[in-house]
Amino acid sequence: MKVISWNIQAAKGVDEVTDVERIVRITKAMGDADVICFQEVMDCVVDGKTISQSQALAQHFPQYQPFFGTAIDRLQSNGRLQFGNLMLSRLPVLQHSAHRLPQPAHPGSLCMPRQATEALVQTTTGICRIVTTHLEYFATLQRSAQVAYLRDWHAQTLDRFRQPGATGGELQFKSLPETEWSIYCGDFNMGVDSADYQILTEAEPGDTALHDCWPLAHRDKPHAPTCGIFDLQQWPEGAHCRDFFFASGAIADRVSGLAVNVDTNASDHQPLMLTVNTD
């Protein structure tokens, strides 16, 4: 199974050109992905014209089922502004969920609502949970709360797998098998040396930690930069990593590759592709 994750910055490149088709070309050139996760996808009205990036991206991947999780769905004077995470899957999606992430008060700080899109997909071997998200950048208290939410949610999924509920039922009451395979990806807006990273990955009894897939694939090699390579205005600190794939313990040993495209300037972030052995 191959999964691509990319914060596309509403398809605006470092060259100031907004080009959805360029995003599509680069995504397809990365490899034949089974699931594609885009962050910072924008639907809005510009000069009286409705721009739907979520629809445009989905149309370029007709064999994939789209799930657009809007962190923002706001009424503007000229129509609605929708902004969030788009997941495209050509694997069967057994269940889709949208998570509104915590947003505690952080006085005086810029911030925006944040969201995580989740899908239970059927692989050739079993069910895998894939979650894509884009965490808070400015309001650090909110990002920490969002990290805690994801860690707690992951622990709950493992509890449900190990202690399943009643089987049977019909329609909305029909039970769905749980899974201990989980992959979390996206723009986490944190560094590998941050406290938030440690909270997400530190081991606890029951193996509720999430495992950074970069060292799983590359051992002691430093993380490839996923941001700040071309855009030094937004990122004066230069090239660094803030986009990740994390895996649950049960699937961590199946991670066989993680590639980062460090050559494209089609966004201020770089696309990543994870390869997991699900055979």
Buried (B, 14 or more C-beta within 10 A) or exposed (E): BBBBBBBBBBBBBBEEEBEBEBBBEBBBEBEEBBBBBBBBBBBBBEEEEEBBBBBBBBEBBEEBBBBBBBBBBEEEEEBBBBBBBBBBBBBEBBEBBBBEBBBEEBEEEEBBBBBBBBBBBEBEEEBBBBBBBBBBBEBBBBBBBBBBBBBEBBBEBBEBBEEEEEEEEEEEEEEEEBBBBBBBBBBBBBEBEBEBBEBBBEEEEEBBBBBBBBBBBEEEEEBBBBBBBBBEEEBEEEBBBBBBBBBBBBBBEBBEBBBBBEEBBBBBBBBBBBBBEBE
